Amino acid sequence: MSQPNVYRLNSKEVSKATEQWLMKRGVNKEQIGQLVMLLQKDYFPELTLAECVLNVESVLSKREVQNAVLTGIQLDMLAEEGKLLPPLQDMISYDEGLYGCDEILALSIVNVYGSIGFTNFGYIDKLKPGVLKKLNDKNSGEIHTFLDDIVGAIAAAASSRIAHRKQAEREAVEEALQEGAK
Ligand SMILES: [Mg+2]
């Protein structure tokens, strides 16, 4: 007999919902890829946008990341609908400077890829380029208090992933050369 009350997680649905909700809230993977490009192009001049987008996709495939995206977007939407409890409603609506839970939630994304991610996250949060500028527009009528940090964190995490992988590639090439010289 089936047990109707047993909760079963459907990972594919979580992943699909993450992508769909990002799109519905005005963010696509190319825009996040462009942020990655901005963060990494000075270090890796041969880096392409397609490579950046692939790394964004890889970050987005992690459950910790999907959880943060869905939670943040949900809180932004509840704030837009005026459904949060006071005084939280106003703190999130006005993106109150001393309310830091948006950054903390985003750090759960950066955490997955180590310390380079932290530096990039802080940098891009100050600069607010590209899609982050749009998300931060306080005159749009939309609230993206959580999503702006989350998008910055995804870009920072993808940058960190690229940095680690490129270093590993360089080392592999150097090792092969040394082996060849023996
Ligand atoms: Mg924020």
Boltz pocket constraint, residues with backbone or C-beta under 6 A from the ligand:
constraints:
  - pocket:
      binder: B
      contacts: [[A, 95], [A, 102], [A, 103], [A, 144], [A, 145], [A, 146], [A, 147], [A, 148], [A, 149]]
      max_distance: 6.0
